[in-house]
Amino acid sequence: MIAQVVINQTTREHPYYRINVRNFSVFYVVIDDTMEVRRLLYSKRNIDVLLE
């Protein structure tokens, strides 16, 4: 499973990463050596609008 950096127009202190798990997208940030899950979304939704 490979995570990808999420690119959007909002500037964030920590970049969001995404992992696809079946029909869901798990969005997380890495702070120091900790993975913090920020969002869990159903993949069929309009993710770009929801992350603004």
C-alpha positions as a Python dict, from the first residue, in 0.01 Angstrom:
ca = {
    (1, 'M'): (0, 0, 0),
    (2, 'I'): (149, 334, -104),
    (3, 'A'): (39, 666, 41),
    (4, 'Q'): (15, 972, -179),
    (5, 'V'): (44, 1337, -83),
    (6, 'V'): (-285, 1522, -125),
    (7, 'I'): (-246, 1844, -321),
    (8, 'N'): (-511, 2111, -274),
    (9, 'Q'): (-525, 2490, -252),
    (10, 'T'): (-544, 2507, 128),
    (11, 'T'): (-208, 2558, 295),
    (12, 'R'): (-168, 2336, 595),
    (13, 'E'): (103, 2313, 857),
    (14, 'H'): (139, 1939, 788),
    (15, 'P'): (63, 1788, 445),
    (16, 'Y'): (-220, 1535, 417),
    (17, 'Y'): (-140, 1186, 293),
    (18, 'R'): (-398, 943, 160),
    (19, 'I'): (-423, 565, 177),
    (20, 'N'): (-699, 388, -14),
    (21, 'V'): (-855, 98, 175),
    (22, 'R'): (-1129, -77, -21),
    (23, 'N'): (-1398, 190, -81),
    (24, 'F'): (-1256, 438, 169),
    (25, 'S'): (-981, 698, 172),
    (26, 'V'): (-789, 747, 496),
    (27, 'F'): (-631, 1092, 525),
    (28, 'Y'): (-355, 1143, 777),
    (29, 'V'): (-65, 1369, 873),
    (30, 'V'): (275, 1277, 1014),
    (31, 'I'): (386, 1482, 1314),
    (32, 'D'): (735, 1394, 1437),
    (33, 'D'): (713, 1012, 1437),
    (34, 'T'): (335, 989, 1488),
    (35, 'M'): (71, 917, 1224),
    (36, 'E'): (-247, 1110, 1308),
    (37, 'V'): (-563, 1013, 1117),
    (38, 'R'): (-758, 1327, 1027),
    (39, 'R'): (-1037, 1200, 799),
    (40, 'L'): (-1196, 878, 683),
    (41, 'L'): (-1410, 929, 372),
    (42, 'Y'): (-1610, 706, 141),
    (43, 'S'): (-1422, 714, -191),
    (44, 'K'): (-1727, 780, -411),
    (45, 'R'): (-1774, 1126, -257),
    (46, 'N'): (-1627, 1447, -400),
    (47, 'I'): (-1310, 1448, -192),
    (48, 'D'): (-1172, 1779, -326),
    (49, 'V'): (-1474, 1970, -195),
    (50, 'L'): (-1468, 1795, 142),
    (51, 'L'): (-1100, 1872, 208),
    (52, 'E'): (-1129, 2250, 159),
}
